[in-house]
Amino acid sequence: MRQNRLGARSTTVMMAGADGRRKYAILVTGEPLPEVMDKHGDFEKRFKRLLAEDGAEESWDAFKVFRGERCVSLGDYDGVVVTGSKFDAHGQDAWIADLMADLRACHERRQRVLGICFGHQVLARSLGGKVERAQKWSLGANKIAFDAEKVGESCGRLAGGALDDGIGVVLRIHQIHQDEVSVLPPDATAIASSPECENEAFVIGSHIFCVQGHPEFDDKMVADMLVLKRENGLDGSVVEEGFAQLKANSVDELTYSKWSRLCRAFLKSE
């Protein structure tokens, strides 16, 4: 069921699932600039491309929570995805407060939640962690290193489903963020880091997996986003460093497919 708190009229939509298919919810927390969205799609499209599988018995529903749309039957879903956003995860907006309450409820019922960038940060904040401005922008792409032992200890679904399946422990990933998780929530375990960010990925139990970067992006999309950052006033030297990092750490189709397998393994494995 879907409710929209914006305006006088609200909409209610019954969710799929009566046919026995597994159900997944995408909590959309923002959208790219129109120039990027027209060429590369919105976040709903990007995550469906990353996570959905042709022929699978599954359904995907998206809720634009940044516009006040709230899923009141979130507990009925097999898994939840929280997207990236231009908004600050430490903001005080009403929709962010609602989202945090819903994410705490997901945690209490041990529901699987995948948080990406803003999703990574807002989950950390919701569950007792801390989000702060980083010392500088992280733009383009970088390499993050997984601690395979910690992954195996804290979230066997990731290890058995993907990281132990030939993916390896160092992966390239796109980055566009200025905030970072500076303090993890209680019971969270950092499972990946980089020279730029100590908490590139963390897990809580076997039901929460969060990543600071963007596995759903591709090089062309990020390049277009960097151009717009420069046109909208971000310091040119910062943007050029982003382009240099993107070139040095280009995310090819093989790496994209590894991220896809990793995230699917977390959300969908028994």
Secondary structure, 3 states (H helix, E strand, C coil): CEEECCCCCCCCCCCCCCCCCEEEEEEECCCCCHHHHHHHCCHHHHHHHHHCCCCCCEEEEEEEHHHCEEECCHHHCCEEEECCCCCCCCCCCHHHHHHHHHHHHHHHCCCEEEEECHHHHHHHHHCCCEEEEEEEEEEEEEEEEECHHHHHHHCHHHHHHHHHHHHCCEEEEEEEEEEEEEECCCCEEEEEECCCCCCCEEEECCCEEEECCECCCCHHHHHHHHHHHHHCCCCHHHHHHHHHHHHHCCCCHHHHHHHHHHHHHHHHCC
